[in-house]
């Protein structure tokens, strides 16, 4: 029951403010194009293992930073509402 309520609240937040969602989707799309083009130009032998690992690390790192941005937005909203009861 609680999971269903959390999912419903998440969809309500998405419908209420699409700017954060759209900017995240556009940023992930641009990142996918850049990383995909770099993967396309790598050779298929074992000499490119380090480069492939670095690209995967870079992709995961950027996604982690984008979720950190969302946490910061939620924290700022919490501080605004907790200061004014």
PDB file of N, CA, C and O in Angstrom:
ATOM      1  N   UNK A   1       0.817  -1.186   0.000  1.00  0.00           N
ATOM      2  CA  UNK A   1       0.000   0.000   0.000  1.00  0.00           C
ATOM      3  C   UNK A   1       0.867   1.259   0.000  1.00  0.00           C
ATOM      4  O   UNK A   1       0.587   2.202  -0.739  1.00  0.00           O
ATOM      5  N   UNK A   2       1.915   1.280   0.821  1.00  0.00           N
ATOM      6  CA  UNK A   2       2.768   2.456   0.896  1.00  0.00           C
ATOM      7  C   UNK A   2       3.557   2.652  -0.389  1.00  0.00           C
ATOM      8  O   UNK A   2       3.785   3.786  -0.809  1.00  0.00           O
ATOM      9  N   UNK A   3       3.973   1.566  -1.014  1.00  0.00           N
ATOM     10  CA  UNK A   3       4.702   1.672  -2.277  1.00  0.00           C
ATOM     11  C   UNK A   3       3.800   2.283  -3.349  1.00  0.00           C
ATOM     12  O   UNK A   3       4.239   3.129  -4.128  1.00  0.00           O
ATOM     13  N   UNK A   4       2.556   1.856  -3.385  1.00  0.00           N
ATOM     14  CA  UNK A   4       1.610   2.413  -4.349  1.00  0.00           C
ATOM     15  C   UNK A   4       1.392   3.905  -4.143  1.00  0.00           C
ATOM     16  O   UNK A   4       1.302   4.668  -5.104  1.00  0.00           O
ATOM     17  N   UNK A   5       1.306   4.313  -2.877  1.00  0.00           N
ATOM     18  CA  UNK A   5       1.151   5.740  -2.584  1.00  0.00           C
ATOM     19  C   UNK A   5       2.385   6.532  -2.989  1.00  0.00           C
ATOM     20  O   UNK A   5       2.268   7.650  -3.492  1.00  0.00           O
ATOM     21  N   UNK A   6       3.561   5.966  -2.776  1.00  0.00           N
ATOM     22  CA  UNK A   6       4.799   6.644  -3.172  1.00  0.00           C
ATOM     23  C   UNK A   6       4.900   6.766  -4.693  1.00  0.00           C
ATOM     24  O   UNK A   6       5.342   7.793  -5.206  1.00  0.00           O
ATOM     25  N   UNK A   7       4.492   5.725  -5.409  1.00  0.00           N
ATOM     26  CA  UNK A   7       4.509   5.780  -6.865  1.00  0.00           C
ATOM     27  C   UNK A   7       3.518   6.821  -7.377  1.00  0.00           C
ATOM     28  O   UNK A   7       3.822   7.575  -8.301  1.00  0.00           O
ATOM     29  N   UNK A   8       2.340   6.858  -6.775  1.00  0.00           N
ATOM     30  CA  UNK A   8       1.343   7.853  -7.172  1.00  0.00           C
ATOM     31  C   UNK A   8       1.850   9.265  -6.915  1.00  0.00           C
ATOM     32  O   UNK A   8       1.654  10.155  -7.742  1.00  0.00           O
ATOM     33  N   UNK A   9       2.494   9.474  -5.782  1.00  0.00           N
ATOM     34  CA  UNK A   9       3.039  10.803  -5.463  1.00  0.00           C
ATOM     35  C   UNK A   9       4.162  11.180  -6.426  1.00  0.00           C
ATOM     36  O   UNK A   9       4.297  12.346  -6.798  1.00  0.00           O
ATOM     37  N   UNK A  10       4.957  10.211  -6.826  1.00  0.00           N
ATOM     38  CA  UNK A  10       6.014  10.482  -7.795  1.00  0.00           C
ATOM     39  C   UNK A  10       5.460  10.939  -9.135  1.00  0.00           C
ATOM     40  O   UNK A  10       5.994  11.866  -9.745  1.00  0.00           O
ATOM     41  N   UNK A  11       4.390  10.294  -9.598  1.00  0.00           N
ATOM     42  CA  UNK A  11       3.770  10.717 -10.847  1.00  0.00           C
ATOM     43  C   UNK A  11       3.115  12.084 -10.712  1.00  0.00           C
ATOM     44  O   UNK A  11       3.115  12.865 -11.663  1.00  0.00           O
ATOM     45  N   UNK A  12       2.562  12.382  -9.550  1.00  0.00           N
ATOM     46  CA  UNK A  12       1.987  13.710  -9.335  1.00  0.00           C
ATOM     47  C   UNK A  12       3.070  14.782  -9.379  1.00  0.00           C
ATOM     48  O   UNK A  12       2.848  15.867  -9.916  1.00  0.00           O
ATOM     49  N   UNK A  13       4.236  14.485  -8.820  1.00  0.00           N
ATOM     50  CA  UNK A  13       5.347  15.442  -8.881  1.00  0.00           C
ATOM     51  C   UNK A  13       5.827  15.639 -10.306  1.00  0.00           C
ATOM     52  O   UNK A  13       6.175  16.753 -10.698  1.00  0.00           O
ATOM     53  N   UNK A  14       5.849  14.556 -11.093  1.00  0.00           N
ATOM     54  CA  UNK A  14       6.265  14.678 -12.487  1.00  0.00           C
ATOM     55  C   UNK A  14       5.302  15.552 -13.287  1.00  0.00           C
ATOM     56  O   UNK A  14       5.732  16.381 -14.089  1.00  0.00           O
ATOM     57  N   UNK A  15       4.001  15.365 -13.069  1.00  0.00           N
ATOM     58  CA  UNK A  15       3.019  16.172 -13.778  1.00  0.00           C
ATOM     59  C   UNK A  15       3.031  17.619 -13.305  1.00  0.00           C
ATOM     60  O   UNK A  15       2.741  18.527 -14.083  1.00  0.00           O
ATOM     61  N   UNK A  16       3.360  17.838 -12.056  1.00  0.00           N
ATOM     62  CA  UNK A  16       3.342  19.191 -11.506  1.00  0.00           C
ATOM     63  C   UNK A  16       4.483  20.062 -11.976  1.00  0.00           C
ATOM     64  O   UNK A  16       4.282  21.252 -12.220  1.00  0.00           O
ATOM     65  N   UNK A  17       5.687  19.502 -12.111  1.00  0.00           N
ATOM     66  CA  UNK A  17       6.857  20.278 -12.515  1.00  0.00           C
ATOM     67  C   UNK A  17       7.656  19.454 -13.518  1.00  0.00           C
ATOM     68  O   UNK A  17       8.461  18.605 -13.134  1.00  0.00           O
ATOM     69  N   UNK A  18       7.432  19.703 -14.780  1.00  0.00           N
ATOM     70  CA  UNK A  18       8.091  18.937 -15.832  1.00  0.00           C
ATOM     71  C   UNK A  18       9.473  19.479 -16.184  1.00  0.00           C
ATOM     72  O   UNK A  18      10.204  18.831 -16.933  1.00  0.00           O
ATOM     73  N   UNK A  19       9.854  20.651 -15.666  1.00  0.00           N
ATOM     74  CA  UNK A  19      11.120  21.263 -16.075  1.00  0.00           C
ATOM     75  C   UNK A  19      12.317  20.417 -15.636  1.00  0.00           C
ATOM     76  O   UNK A  19      13.251  20.221 -16.414  1.00  0.00           O
ATOM     77  N   UNK A  20      12.298  19.917 -14.407  1.00  0.00           N
ATOM     78  CA  UNK A  20      13.411  19.107 -13.926  1.00  0.00           C
ATOM     79  C   UNK A  20      13.490  17.785 -14.688  1.00  0.00           C
ATOM     80  O   UNK A  20      14.582  17.315 -15.011  1.00  0.00           O
ATOM     81  N   UNK A  21      12.346  17.193 -14.972  1.00  0.00           N
ATOM     82  CA  UNK A  21      12.312  15.934 -15.713  1.00  0.00           C
ATOM     83  C   UNK A  21      12.800  16.125 -17.142  1.00  0.00           C
ATOM     84  O   UNK A  21      13.610  15.338 -17.631  1.00  0.00           O
ATOM     85  N   UNK A  22      12.316  17.158 -17.809  1.00  0.00           N
ATOM     86  CA  UNK A  22      12.723  17.400 -19.189  1.00  0.00           C
ATOM     87  C   UNK A  22      14.196  17.757 -19.295  1.00  0.00           C
ATOM     88  O   UNK A  22      14.877  17.298 -20.213  1.00  0.00           O
ATOM     89  N   UNK A  23      14.697  18.562 -18.379  1.00  0.00           N
ATOM     90  CA  UNK A  23      16.121  18.907 -18.429  1.00  0.00           C
ATOM     91  C   UNK A  23      16.985  17.681 -18.178  1.00  0.00           C
ATOM     92  O   UNK A  23      18.043  17.539 -18.791  1.00  0.00           O
ATOM     93  N   UNK A  24      16.556  16.795 -17.291  1.00  0.00           N
ATOM     94  CA  UNK A  24      17.296  15.550 -17.067  1.00  0.00           C
ATOM     95  C   UNK A  24      17.278  14.647 -18.276  1.00  0.00           C
ATOM     96  O   UNK A  24      18.292  14.033 -18.609  1.00  0.00           O
ATOM     97  N   UNK A  25      16.128  14.554 -18.945  1.00  0.00           N
ATOM     98  CA  UNK A  25      16.033  13.728 -20.139  1.00  0.00           C
ATOM     99  C   UNK A  25      16.886  14.285 -21.276  1.00  0.00           C
ATOM    100  O   UNK A  25      17.547  13.525 -21.983  1.00  0.00           O
ATOM    101  N   UNK A  26      16.874  15.588 -21.453  1.00  0.00           N
ATOM    102  CA  UNK A  26      17.685  16.202 -22.504  1.00  0.00           C
ATOM    103  C   UNK A  26      19.168  16.025 -22.198  1.00  0.00           C
ATOM    104  O   UNK A  26      19.960  15.721 -23.090  1.00  0.00           O
ATOM    105  N   UNK A  27      19.541  16.218 -20.933  1.00  0.00           N
ATOM    106  CA  UNK A  27      20.945  16.022 -20.554  1.00  0.00           C
ATOM    107  C   UNK A  27      21.401  14.586 -20.748  1.00  0.00           C
ATOM    108  O   UNK A  27      22.508  14.353 -21.234  1.00  0.00           O
ATOM    109  N   UNK A  28      20.567  13.615 -20.375  1.00  0.00           N
ATOM    110  CA  UNK A  28      20.923  12.212 -20.582  1.00  0.00           C
ATOM    111  C   UNK A  28      20.992  11.864 -22.063  1.00  0.00           C
ATOM    112  O   UNK A  28      21.825  11.051 -22.463  1.00  0.00           O
ATOM    113  N   UNK A  29      20.131  12.465 -22.888  1.00  0.00           N
ATOM    114  CA  UNK A  29      20.169  12.204 -24.320  1.00  0.00           C
ATOM    115  C   UNK A  29      21.460  12.736 -24.938  1.00  0.00           C
ATOM    116  O   UNK A  29      22.085  12.059 -25.754  1.00  0.00           O
ATOM    117  N   UNK A  30      21.855  13.933 -24.554  1.00  0.00           N
ATOM    118  CA  UNK A  30      23.105  14.507 -25.072  1.00  0.00           C
ATOM    119  C   UNK A  30      24.294  13.684 -24.609  1.00  0.00           C
ATOM    120  O   UNK A  30      25.208  13.417 -25.389  1.00  0.00           O
ATOM    121  N   UNK A  31      24.289  13.277 -23.338  1.00  0.00           N
ATOM    122  CA  UNK A  31      25.370  12.439 -22.825  1.00  0.00           C
ATOM    123  C   UNK A  31      25.432  11.103 -23.562  1.00  0.00           C
ATOM    124  O   UNK A  31      26.520  10.600 -23.845  1.00  0.00           O
ATOM    125  N   UNK A  32      24.269  10.527 -23.875  1.00  0.00           N
ATOM    126  CA  UNK A  32      24.228   9.260 -24.600  1.00  0.00           C
ATOM    127  C   UNK A  32      24.799   9.417 -26.003  1.00  0.00           C
ATOM    128  O   UNK A  32      25.504   8.531 -26.485  1.00  0.00           O
ATOM    129  N   UNK A  33      24.507  10.527 -26.658  1.00  0.00           N
ATOM    130  CA  UNK A  33      25.066  10.760 -27.990  1.00  0.00           C
ATOM    131  C   UNK A  33      26.582  10.897 -27.951  1.00  0.00           C
ATOM    132  O   UNK A  33      27.279  10.345 -28.802  1.00  0.00           O
ATOM    133  N   UNK A  34      27.094  11.626 -26.971  1.00  0.00           N
ATOM    134  CA  UNK A  34      28.539  11.839 -26.873  1.00  0.00           C
ATOM    135  C   UNK A  34      29.252  10.538 -26.537  1.00  0.00           C
ATOM    136  O   UNK A  34      30.228  10.181 -27.196  1.00  0.00           O
ATOM    137  N   UNK A  35      28.781   9.834 -25.530  1.00  0.00           N
ATOM    138  CA  UNK A  35      29.440   8.590 -25.122  1.00  0.00           C
ATOM    139  C   UNK A  35      29.283   7.518 -26.193  1.00  0.00           C
ATOM    140  O   UNK A  35      30.203   6.734 -26.425  1.00  0.00           O
ATOM    141  N   UNK A  36      28.123   7.478 -26.847  1.00  0.00           N
ATOM    142  CA  UNK A  36      27.934   6.522 -27.933  1.00  0.00           C
ATOM    143  C   UNK A  36      28.864   6.783 -29.097  1.00  0.00           C
ATOM    144  O   UNK A  36      29.369   5.839 -29.704  1.00  0.00           O
ATOM    145  N   UNK A  37      29.105   8.047 -29.423  1.00  0.00           N
ATOM    146  CA  UNK A  37      30.024   8.347 -30.521  1.00  0.00           C
ATOM    147  C   UNK A  37      31.456   7.989 -30.160  1.00  0.00           C
ATOM    148  O   UNK A  37      32.224   7.584 -31.032  1.00  0.00           O
ATOM    149  N   UNK A  38      31.832   8.129 -28.895  1.00  0.00           N
ATOM    150  CA  UNK A  38      33.181   7.738 -28.485  1.00  0.00           C
ATOM    151  C   UNK A  38      33.317   6.218 -28.502  1.00  0.00           C
ATOM    152  O   UNK A  38      34.353   5.699 -28.917  1.00  0.00           O
ATOM    153  N   UNK A  39      32.284   5.492 -28.055  1.00  0.00           N
ATOM    154  CA  UNK A  39      32.296   4.034 -28.111  1.00  0.00           C
ATOM    155  C   UNK A  39      32.387   3.551 -29.558  1.00  0.00           C
ATOM    156  O   UNK A  39      33.037   2.544 -29.838  1.00  0.00           O
ATOM    157  N   UNK A  40      31.745   4.256 -30.462  1.00  0.00           N
ATOM    158  CA  UNK A  40      31.724   3.845 -31.872  1.00  0.00           C
ATOM    159  C   UNK A  40      33.124   3.874 -32.470  1.00  0.00           C
ATOM    160  O   UNK A  40      33.444   3.047 -33.324  1.00  0.00           O
ATOM    161  N   UNK A  41      33.957   4.801 -32.043  1.00  0.00           N
ATOM    162  CA  UNK A  41      35.295   4.961 -32.620  1.00  0.00           C
ATOM    163  C   UNK A  41      36.364   4.128 -31.920  1.00  0.00           C
ATOM    164  O   UNK A  41      37.523   4.169 -32.333  1.00  0.00           O
ATOM    165  N   UNK A  42      36.021   3.379 -30.883  1.00  0.00           N
ATOM    166  CA  UNK A  42      37.019   2.557 -30.198  1.00  0.00           C
ATOM    167  C   UNK A  42      37.294   1.279 -30.984  1.00  0.00           C
ATOM    168  O   UNK A  42      36.389   0.716 -31.600  1.00  0.00           O
ATOM    169  N   UNK A  43      38.552   0.821 -30.959  1.00  0.00           N
ATOM    170  CA  UNK A  43      38.854  -0.452 -31.638  1.00  0.00           C
ATOM    171  C   UNK A  43      38.247  -1.630 -30.879  1.00  0.00           C
ATOM    172  O   UNK A  43      37.907  -1.514 -29.701  1.00  0.00           O
ATOM    173  N   UNK A  44      38.116  -2.754 -31.561  1.00  0.00           N
ATOM    174  CA  UNK A  44      37.470  -3.927 -30.971  1.00  0.00           C
ATOM    175  C   UNK A  44      38.445  -4.870 -30.275  1.00  0.00           C
ATOM    176  O   UNK A  44      38.048  -5.965 -29.877  1.00  0.00           O
ATOM    177  N   UNK A  45      39.695  -4.484 -30.119  1.00  0.00           N
ATOM    178  CA  UNK A  45      40.660  -5.379 -29.469  1.00  0.00           C
ATOM    179  C   UNK A  45      40.771  -5.048 -27.984  1.00  0.00           C
ATOM    180  O   UNK A  45      40.077  -4.170 -27.471  1.00  0.00           O
ATOM    181  N   UNK A  46      41.657  -5.770 -27.309  1.00  0.00           N
ATOM    182  CA  UNK A  46      41.786  -5.613 -25.857  1.00  0.00           C
ATOM    183  C   UNK A  46      42.493  -4.329 -25.453  1.00  0.00           C
ATOM    184  O   UNK A  46      42.529  -4.000 -24.267  1.00  0.00           O
ATOM    185  N   UNK A  47      43.044  -3.612 -26.383  1.00  0.00           N
ATOM    186  CA  UNK A  47      43.717  -2.358 -26.065  1.00  0.00           C
ATOM    187  C   UNK A  47      42.759  -1.254 -25.643  1.00  0.00           C
ATOM    188  O   UNK A  47      43.194  -0.245 -25.089  1.00  0.00           O
ATOM    189  N   UNK A  48      41.483  -1.422 -25.890  1.00  0.00           N
ATOM    190  CA  UNK A  48      40.523  -0.373 -25.563  1.00  0.00           C
ATOM    191  C   UNK A  48      39.753  -0.647 -24.267  1.00  0.00           C
ATOM    192  O   UNK A  48      38.766   0.029 -23.977  1.00  0.00           O
ATOM    193  N   UNK A  49      40.202  -1.639 -23.487  1.00  0.00           N
ATOM    194  CA  UNK A  49      39.492  -1.952 -22.240  1.00  0.00           C
ATOM    195  C   UNK A  49      39.507  -0.782 -21.268  1.00  0.00           C
ATOM    196  O   UNK A  49      38.486  -0.481 -20.649  1.00  0.00           O
ATOM    197  N   UNK A  50      40.644  -0.121 -21.127  1.00  0.00           N
ATOM    198  CA  UNK A  50      40.731   0.997 -20.188  1.00  0.00           C
ATOM    199  C   UNK A  50      39.827   2.138 -20.635  1.00  0.00           C
ATOM    200  O   UNK A  50      39.166   2.760 -19.804  1.00  0.00           O
ATOM    201  N   UNK A  51      39.788   2.419 -21.924  1.00  0.00           N
ATOM    202  CA  UNK A  51      38.942   3.499 -22.430  1.00  0.00           C
ATOM    203  C   UNK A  51      37.463   3.187 -22.234  1.00  0.00           C
ATOM    204  O   UNK A  51      36.678   4.071 -21.890  1.00  0.00           O
ATOM    205  N   UNK A  52      37.084   1.931 -22.453  1.00  0.00           N
ATOM    206  CA  UNK A  52      35.683   1.554 -22.261  1.00  0.00           C
ATOM    207  C   UNK A  52      35.282   1.670 -20.790  1.00  0.00           C
ATOM    208  O   UNK A  52      34.188   2.142 -20.477  1.00  0.00           O
ATOM    209  N   UNK A  53      36.151   1.248 -19.904  1.00  0.00           N
ATOM    210  CA  UNK A  53      35.877   1.371 -18.475  1.00  0.00           C
ATOM    211  C   UNK A  53      35.768   2.821 -18.043  1.00  0.00           C
ATOM    212  O   UNK A  53      34.909   3.172 -17.233  1.00  0.00           O
ATOM    213  N   UNK A  54      36.642   3.667 -18.585  1.00  0.00           N
ATOM    214  CA  UNK A  54      36.586   5.088 -18.251  1.00  0.00           C
ATOM    215  C   UNK A  54      35.285   5.720 -18.750  1.00  0.00           C
ATOM    216  O   UNK A  54      34.702   6.559 -18.064  1.00  0.00           O
ATOM    217  N   UNK A  55      34.832   5.325 -19.931  1.00  0.00           N
ATOM    218  CA  UNK A  55      33.569   5.864 -20.449  1.00  0.00           C
ATOM    219  C   UNK A  55      32.376   5.415 -19.614  1.00  0.00           C
ATOM    220  O   UNK A  55      31.466   6.202 -19.353  1.00  0.00           O
ATOM    221  N   UNK A  56      32.379   4.161 -19.198  1.00  0.00           N
ATOM    222  CA  UNK A  56      31.284   3.681 -18.342  1.00  0.00           C
ATOM    223  C   UNK A  56      31.289   4.400 -16.993  1.00  0.00           C
ATOM    224  O   UNK A  56      30.235   4.759 -16.468  1.00  0.00           O
ATOM    225  N   UNK A  57      32.490   4.608 -16.436  1.00  0.00           N
ATOM    226  CA  UNK A  57      32.595   5.344 -15.183  1.00  0.00           C
ATOM    227  C   UNK A  57      32.073   6.772 -15.346  1.00  0.00           C
ATOM    228  O   UNK A  57      31.367   7.281 -14.476  1.00  0.00           O
ATOM    229  N   UNK A  58      32.419   7.408 -16.450  1.00  0.00           N
ATOM    230  CA  UNK A  58      31.968   8.773 -16.726  1.00  0.00           C
ATOM    231  C   UNK A  58      30.448   8.834 -16.829  1.00  0.00           C
ATOM    232  O   UNK A  58      29.830   9.755 -16.296  1.00  0.00           O
ATOM    233  N   UNK A  59      29.836   7.860 -17.510  1.00  0.00           N
ATOM    234  CA  UNK A  59      28.378   7.839 -17.654  1.00  0.00           C
ATOM    235  C   UNK A  59      27.691   7.659 -16.304  1.00  0.00           C
ATOM    236  O   UNK A  59      26.711   8.344 -16.010  1.00  0.00           O
ATOM    237  N   UNK A  60      28.200   6.743 -15.481  1.00  0.00           N
ATOM    238  CA  UNK A  60      27.614   6.503 -14.162  1.00  0.00           C
ATOM    239  C   UNK A  60      27.797   7.724 -13.264  1.00  0.00           C
ATOM    240  O   UNK A  60      26.902   8.073 -12.494  1.00  0.00           O
ATOM    241  N   UNK A  61      28.957   8.369 -13.364  1.00  0.00           N
ATOM    242  CA  UNK A  61      29.230   9.550 -12.551  1.00  0.00           C
ATOM    243  C   UNK A  61      28.279  10.694 -12.898  1.00  0.00           C
ATOM    244  O   UNK A  61      27.770  11.363 -11.999  1.00  0.00           O
ATOM    245  N   UNK A  62      28.034  10.927 -14.178  1.00  0.00           N
ATOM    246  CA  UNK A  62      27.121  12.001 -14.562  1.00  0.00           C
ATOM    247  C   UNK A  62      25.689  11.707 -14.127  1.00  0.00           C
ATOM    248  O   UNK A  62      24.970  12.622 -13.725  1.00  0.00           O
ATOM    249  N   UNK A  63      25.264  10.450 -14.199  1.00  0.00           N
ATOM    250  CA  UNK A  63      23.926  10.108 -13.718  1.00  0.00           C
ATOM    251  C   UNK A  63      23.827  10.271 -12.208  1.00  0.00           C
ATOM    252  O   UNK A  63      22.783  10.680 -11.700  1.00  0.00           O
ATOM    253  N   UNK A  64      24.894   9.960 -11.486  1.00  0.00           N
ATOM    254  CA  UNK A  64      24.887  10.161 -10.035  1.00  0.00           C
ATOM    255  C   UNK A  64      24.785  11.641  -9.696  1.00  0.00           C
ATOM    256  O   UNK A  64      24.077  12.014  -8.761  1.00  0.00           O
ATOM    257  N   UNK A  65      25.484  12.487 -10.445  1.00  0.00           N
ATOM    258  CA  UNK A  65      25.407  13.922 -10.193  1.00  0.00           C
ATOM    259  C   UNK A  65      24.023  14.474 -10.529  1.00  0.00           C
ATOM    260  O   UNK A  65      23.549  15.393  -9.861  1.00  0.00           O
ATOM    261  N   UNK A  66      23.375  13.932 -11.544  1.00  0.00           N
ATOM    262  CA  UNK A  66      22.038  14.423 -11.876  1.00  0.00           C
ATOM    263  C   UNK A  66      21.032  14.043 -10.786  1.00  0.00           C
ATOM    264  O   UNK A  66      20.123  14.821 -10.497  1.00  0.00           O
ATOM    265  N   UNK A  67      21.176  12.874 -10.184  1.00  0.00           N
ATOM    266  CA  UNK A  67      20.285  12.526  -9.080  1.00  0.00           C
ATOM    267  C   UNK A  67      20.622  13.335  -7.831  1.00  0.00           C
ATOM    268  O   UNK A  67      19.737  13.613  -7.022  1.00  0.00           O
ATOM    269  N   UNK A  68      21.875  13.713  -7.666  1.00  0.00           N
ATOM    270  CA  UNK A  68      22.254  14.573  -6.547  1.00  0.00           C
ATOM    271  C   UNK A  68      21.586  15.936  -6.666  1.00  0.00           C
ATOM    272  O   UNK A  68      21.205  16.534  -5.660  1.00  0.00           O
ATOM    273  N   UNK A  69      21.443  16.430  -7.896  1.00  0.00           N
ATOM    274  CA  UNK A  69      20.753  17.696  -8.116  1.00  0.00           C
ATOM    275  C   UNK A  69      19.304  17.610  -7.652  1.00  0.00           C
ATOM    276  O   UNK A  69      18.779  18.553  -7.060  1.00  0.00           O
ATOM    277  N   UNK A  70      18.669  16.490  -7.918  1.00  0.00           N
ATOM    278  CA  UNK A  70      17.271  16.319  -7.503  1.00  0.00           C
ATOM    279  C   UNK A  70      17.164  16.282  -5.978  1.00  0.00           C
ATOM    280  O   UNK A  70      16.211  16.823  -5.418  1.00  0.00           O
ATOM    281  N   UNK A  71      18.116  15.659  -5.307  1.00  0.00           N
ATOM    282  CA  UNK A  71      18.109  15.616  -3.850  1.00  0.00           C
ATOM    283  C   UNK A  71      18.285  17.019  -3.289  1.00  0.00           C
ATOM    284  O   UNK A  71      17.654  17.365  -2.291  1.00  0.00           O
ATOM    285  N   UNK A  72      19.132  17.832  -3.912  1.00  0.00           N
ATOM    286  CA  UNK A  72      19.337  19.201  -3.446  1.00  0.00           C
ATOM    287  C   UNK A  72      18.061  20.027  -3.588  1.00  0.00           C
ATOM    288  O   UNK A  72      17.766  20.857  -2.727  1.00  0.00           O
ATOM    289  N   UNK A  73      17.304  19.813  -4.659  1.00  0.00           N
ATOM    290  CA  UNK A  73      16.050  20.540  -4.847  1.00  0.00           C
ATOM    291  C   UNK A  73      15.064  20.163  -3.756  1.00  0.00           C
ATOM    292  O   UNK A  73      14.397  21.033  -3.197  1.00  0.00           O
ATOM    293  N   UNK A  74      14.964  18.875  -3.445  1.00  0.00           N
ATOM    294  CA  UNK A  74      14.046  18.421  -2.397  1.00  0.00           C
ATOM    295  C   UNK A  74      14.467  18.979  -1.042  1.00  0.00           C
ATOM    296  O   UNK A  74      13.614  19.373  -0.247  1.00  0.00           O
ATOM    297  N   UNK A  75      15.775  19.019  -0.767  1.00  0.00           N
ATOM    298  CA  UNK A  75      16.253  19.573   0.504  1.00  0.00           C
ATOM    299  C   UNK A  75      15.947  21.061   0.611  1.00  0.00           C
ATOM    300  O   UNK A  75      15.571  21.539   1.681  1.00  0.00           O
ATOM    301  N   UNK A  76      16.103  21.796  -0.479  1.00  0.00           N
ATOM    302  CA  UNK A  76      15.814  23.229  -0.411  1.00  0.00           C
ATOM    303  C   UNK A  76      14.323  23.476  -0.172  1.00  0.00           C
ATOM    304  O   UNK A  76      13.952  24.390   0.564  1.00  0.00           O
ATOM    305  N   UNK A  77      13.473  22.660  -0.797  1.00  0.00           N
ATOM    306  CA  UNK A  77      12.029  22.796  -0.567  1.00  0.00           C
ATOM    307  C   UNK A  77      11.697  22.461   0.884  1.00  0.00           C
ATOM    308  O   UNK A  77      10.852  23.119   1.492  1.00  0.00           O
ATOM    309  N   UNK A  78      12.356  21.441   1.446  1.00  0.00           N
ATOM    310  CA  UNK A  78      12.124  21.066   2.834  1.00  0.00           C
ATOM    311  C   UNK A  78      12.511  22.208   3.766  1.00  0.00           C
ATOM    312  O   UNK A  78      11.785  22.501   4.716  1.00  0.00           O
ATOM    313  N   UNK A  79      13.653  22.860   3.507  1.00  0.00           N
ATOM    314  CA  UNK A  79      14.084  23.959   4.377  1.00  0.00           C
ATOM    315  C   UNK A  79      13.141  25.147   4.279  1.00  0.00           C
ATOM    316  O   UNK A  79      12.911  25.838   5.270  1.00  0.00           O
ATOM    317  N   UNK A  80      12.598  25.390   3.099  1.00  0.00           N
ATOM    318  CA  UNK A  80      11.672  26.513   2.953  1.00  0.00           C
ATOM    319  C   UNK A  80      10.411  26.266   3.769  1.00  0.00           C
ATOM    320  O   UNK A  80       9.937  27.162   4.469  1.00  0.00           O
ATOM    321  N   UNK A  81       9.866  25.053   3.683  1.00  0.00           N
ATOM    322  CA  UNK A  81       8.617  24.781   4.397  1.00  0.00           C
ATOM    323  C   UNK A  81       8.835  24.538   5.889  1.00  0.00           C
ATOM    324  O   UNK A  81       7.920  24.766   6.681  1.00  0.00           O
ATOM    325  N   UNK A  82      10.013  24.085   6.290  1.00  0.00           N
ATOM    326  CA  UNK A  82      10.239  23.882   7.721  1.00  0.00           C
ATOM    327  C   UNK A  82      10.513  25.215   8.441  1.00  0.00           C
ATOM    328  O   UNK A  82      10.314  25.317   9.651  1.00  0.00           O
ATOM    329  N   UNK A  83      10.964  26.220   7.705  1.00  0.00           N
ATOM    330  CA  UNK A  83      11.212  27.515   8.319  1.00  0.00           C
ATOM    331  C   UNK A  83       9.920  28.294   8.548  1.00  0.00           C
ATOM    332  O   UNK A  83       9.858  29.149   9.432  1.00  0.00           O
ATOM    333  N   UNK A  84       8.897  28.004   7.759  1.00  0.00           N
ATOM    334  CA  UNK A  84       7.617  28.701   7.869  1.00  0.00           C
ATOM    335  C   UNK A  84       6.500  27.725   8.210  1.00  0.00           C
ATOM    336  O   UNK A  84       5.800  27.249   7.316  1.00  0.00           O
ATOM    337  N   UNK A  85       6.326  27.422   9.499  1.00  0.00           N
ATOM    338  CA  UNK A  85       5.302  26.432   9.864  1.00  0.00           C
ATOM    339  C   UNK A  85       3.885  26.928   9.715  1.00  0.00           C
ATOM    340  O   UNK A  85       2.940  26.189   9.990  1.00  0.00           O
TER     341      UNK A  85
END
